[in-house]
């Protein structure tokens, strides 16, 4: 299910820990890198690969918001909603995004460009409220204007074909 | 319990009152021994500590914060407060959190009335709720044909998950998502597991529940009867919940028997046959070629008359009587009385295991639960308790998990129990005798070649077995002839040493050992079935699956040639359709009696409901026939008198009285151990080894979860829930690939 290079990477990960279960988190990254999300099929494959139960894999995948159990859009907008961000208005930010993109959190726009997710603390409480696009740098001290600008920029980027 | 090895005590004070408790005990357990119950959810007496529910917190002097009593070990002089305003306030607070997202649906919840959350909320909780947050409602969903999940009711004690991991060694339940969105679930929404349902019975709330009991009668309206399961030889104690004439559930939630709370899929969900609409409920007598309902008096008189006629015309030897490994000891004893009354030696039953060979050579006691739990070496040869004896499998992995015992498995099949073995020796088919010859000190090269393994395998296995002080040998049905004899006296074959060896024959049927004890194997079953229609002209068959084998058609032809056939059974079996008289028997749930389990322990069967229709217990029917045949039957109408006659005629049962069973539960029969001749065993093994087909290839097909566990016998087939689940594949086990990946095979 994985490319030969990624299989090799997992082999290498398995040598790194005394118990194969410990390699689960990085192995999931490797798998998600290839597909953008981790299907149940892929989870079962990794379970057999690591010698653990599929249930143990799914527990981890569903625990962390960084692993996607469904395909995500080209731009995954992950809005932090943990306490400091919430106090600073993350509910408004994510609500604004939902309205603007006409989707609910966890959903992807019809054109496949955007997914909005509610995630736990991203460690940037001093600049709350904030969000992260994919695995790139943070967009901080968010306002409605900044969100508009961000979405416009990402749309332009996608149209320009260099996203 | 962590105190089983110590007799030392220490003194603690509980709310100022000094009490003496076992040293080293967990505080919650020490208090329980004093009759003080500390409320809890995640603590469970035979599961590893979790300490997540915080319900059992107590104040311990000099400790800065409240401490969980489920992980605190008692110390001499410890001063504990359990009933102060502070503690009561804490409990109120904990319950308030737990109920924050809990639906207020006790009136429609199947757990209502036997719910730990409900009980604790009632005892310690607030009357009102202060949380104004919205709840996360979630519909209940079926996660298997047997279990449904009402996720919103969960308090996250993880008992279900630990039970699935540790009792069952399956790990099919998962905690999904995080924080307020967490739920108990499965990998893909559907359970692929052994379907034991133990997760349901340990649940302290109404989260996991039995589909078979959905919106069933309220638990307090049920009559609960503790009895012994009718499926496998492990002999679990079950609690049948009945109302009127109907059995509604079979659980072991307050388990006090050898299985404690453990049950398997059949024991828990296979009770449907009791109230199956397909039961034979009245006596049938053939007139003009067709079976017609008859009164008991007419039917019994007809049977006695016809048996007498055949016996008179063709000699007593022309009559054969068959008992069963399924019916009670009392039933078989009364069946034997019929044979005695006729004067025929032709009495037998269909054995599921060669117990005559096993019992002839068994070199020690039969291993009880206590022997298995305290063993340091367990050796399983030629059997798979994971599939055939689920309680045995559950018991034997517990000391292995705790690192107290090492498990060694030798089998010609890739049995599931090998998963937890320190060493698995994969034999070629029929290689058991050769392996045992090697263990007995025979030439390693010769033994290994015939057994199909490496000489070093045998050598290391031998030294491991000889290193044990308390060894349990479990002898599966793959061992035959010399191998069975040798395996059942393995202690005499190993180098002499200071060790106690106990044995367990891996028999299958619920009363396999009892049938052997009561009926013996004087006349082999095959010689009776082989003479039907020839030297045998009349047959009285009780609970016998005459036509379950591959030779069904040949048996049908033979039955057709009989002068008289009377079948006593629960259902219209193929043989019953051919009978002249069909006598409807009661199930175990409708009668009193005893079963003898895999450890040779006698356990009571208690009547839960009145006999269905006009059925009667086997012992009553058989003793009425015996009386009509002129036998002097002393035990008119009393099952305990039948049992007393049994104990008088069989010294092994002399001490296993109903009274002892009432107080002790399972009482082991006392049977003399054989003193097998070592050199005779070795020479038998040598010739068996020489006769082994060394070209036979290893069986490389792994045993699939449920391969035999989900296999339905007669009674299983008539249990609708089981039949629906397994016959069309709605319920499956974990796949072979997944299981195989998990197996840490150290050596093959």
Interface residues (C-beta under 8 A of the other chain):
Chain A: X40 X43 X44 X47 X48 X49 X51 X52 X53 X54 X55 X56 X58 X59 X62 X63 X64 X120
Chain B: X171 X172 X173 X174 X175 X176 X177 X178 X186 X187 X188 X737 X738 X741 X742 X744
